[in-house]
Amino acid sequence: NNATNNRTTPRSPFAARTKHIDTVTTLQPTTSLDKNAFAIGLHDHPDKQFTASVLLDISRGADLGFTGTNHARETKNAKSAYSNPQIITEAILKEIKAGYTVGPFIQPPFPNFVVNSLGLRPKKNGGHRIIMDSVNSNICKDEFSLHYSTVDDAVAIINKPCCATLLAKIDIQHSFRLCPVRREDWHLLGYKWDNYYFFDRVLPFGLR
């Protein structure tokens, strides 16, 4: 069994990419959304408060609305995360390259760092989705819940007598990841994988 004894543990793909926690102070919220384009597109929107909120979120990053206690805590990853760990590793590397995720760090990058649980869920059309057990329980459901437009909403607009109506439907891939999060909330979006720490600076899927 010498072969077994001489077998070495594969080196983590994150080992050569570790960041010093001081680099966090130089980072800003990131998004590919064009604030000027949104300002032009929303110029005639009747709800000016809504328009101002959208433009502020694009430039500054969204406020998560967290009302819980700010203290460091760590939740273990779900068993499903280890059913196919390579999927999660590859996904994290991809998110880092895109600028959505920051890391890896060998220690928590913030004093009040929240380590959320990661899980893996199969998609109906194939592939997998990574689920972060986030801080939703401490975000007000009434003020921050996401409400999708319905078919009835579209029908109501089409039936308006004022003008002719054209209808189009598009599907924006990874739309949550286009929404930046303000710096003050980055510590709430942390997780731990392969003994390294990471955090998101855009909205994770499933956040309220």
N, C-alpha and C positions, 0 to 999 in steps of 0.2 A: 504493500500500500504506500510505497514511497511517492508514487505519482500523486496520491491524494494529499499527502503531507506537504508536498512541494507546490501544490496549487495555490496561487495567490488570488486575493480578492481583486476583482476588476476595479480600476481607478475611476472614481466618480467623474462624470463629464463636467461637473460643476467645479472641480478642484482648481482648475487653471483659470477660472473666471471670477474668483472671489473679489468682492469689493470692500474697501474700507468704509466704515460708517460715516466718516467725514464727507464722503462724496454726496451724501444725501442732502446736505445743506446747499449744494449748487443746483439741485434739480428743480424744475418747474413743472406745473401741470402740462400734459401733452395731449394734442388731438390733431387729427387731420381735417377737422371741421373748419370751414372758412367763415370767420365771424362777419366779415364784410358782405359775403354772399348772403348770409342769413339775415343781416340787417336790411339788405335790399329786398329780399324775398318777403320779409315780414313787415315792410314799411306800412302797408295798408291794413294790417291786422287790427281788428277792432279792440282787442284787449292789449293795451299798451303795457300794463304791468306784467303780463305774461311775456310779451316780447322782450322787455328789459331783463326779466329773469333768465330767459334763454340765452341772451347775449352775454350776461354776466357769467353764467355757468360755463359757456364756451371759453371765455377769456380767463376766468379765475379758477374754474373747477367747481363742481357741484358740491353743495353742502349735504352730507348724508342724513342730517337730522338726528344724529345719535344723541340720546338723552340719558344713557347709562353712566355708570361710574367709570372714570378713566383710571384703570389700573391694569398692569400686565397680567396676562393669563394665557394658558395654553390648553388647547383641546386636541386630543389624539386624532389622527386620521382614521377614517372609517375603514373597515376590513375590505370594502370594495376597491379601495385605492391600491391595494397590494395584489389584487387579482391579475392585474397586468401593469406592473409599475413602469414599464418602458413607455407606455402611452403617456403617462403623466410626465415623465422626464422629458420626452420629446416635445410635449405641449408647452412645458415651462420654458425650454430653450427657445422655442418659436416665439413665445410671448416676450421674452427678454429681447430678442432680436428686433421685434416690432416696437419696442419701447413701452409696452403696456405694463410689464412687470419689471421690478428692480431687484437685483440680487445677483448672485448669492452672497450672503453674509455669514460669517462664522459665529456671529453673536447677534442678538436682536438689535436692529438699527435705531430703535426708539426706546426711551425709558418705559413708556406705557404700552409696549408692543403687544398686540392681540394676535395670538396664533390660532387661526381658524382651522377647522377640520376639513380635509379634502376627501372627496369620494368620487367614484367613477360610475357613470350611469350609461347604459347602452342607448343609442338613438334608434328610433323606429325605422329610419331609412339607412341604417348601417353606421358604423363608427361608434364613438363614445363622446360623452359630454362630461367635463370635469365640474363637479359641484362643490362649492365652498359653503360650508356651514357658517354663514356670516352673522352679522350683528343685528339681524332683522328684529329680534325680540325687543331691542331697545330703540327702535325707530317707530315713531307714531304712524299707525296705519292710516288714520284719517287724513293726515297732512302729506304723507309721502308715498302712498300706494300708487302703483302704475295702473292706469286705466286705458285699455286699448279701444280704439274706435270699433264700432260694430257695423254689421251689414245694415241695420236699421238706421244708423247715423248716415251712411252713404245714401240710402233710399230717401231720407228726409231732405238731403241736399239736392238730389236729383229732381225731386218733386217740387222744389221751389219755383214759383211762377215767374220770377223776375228775369230769368235769362236761360239760354241753352246751356246744357251741362255736358262736359266731357269727363269720363271716368277712367282712371288708370290705377293699376296696382303694381307696386314694386316690393321686392324683398331685399332688405339691406342685410348682408351677411355680417354677423358679429356686431350688431348695432350697439349693444351695451358697451363694447370695447372702444367705441368712438367717443364716449362721454367722459371727459376728464373729471377727476375728483380733486377738490381743494387740498392743499398741503396739510391743513390742520386735521384731516381725517385719514391720512395715509396709514397711520399706525393701527387703524382699525381693520385694515385689509391685509393683514399678514398671514403667512402660513409657513409650515416647515416641511421640507422634503429632503430625503437623503442626508439628514443631519445639517442642512443649511437652511437659512432663513431668507424669505422673500416677502415682498409686498407689492400690491397692485396700486397703480396711480390712475387707473380708469375703473369704471363700474364693472364689477364681476357679474356674470350671469346669475340671475335669481335675487339680486339685491332689491329690496322694496323700493 
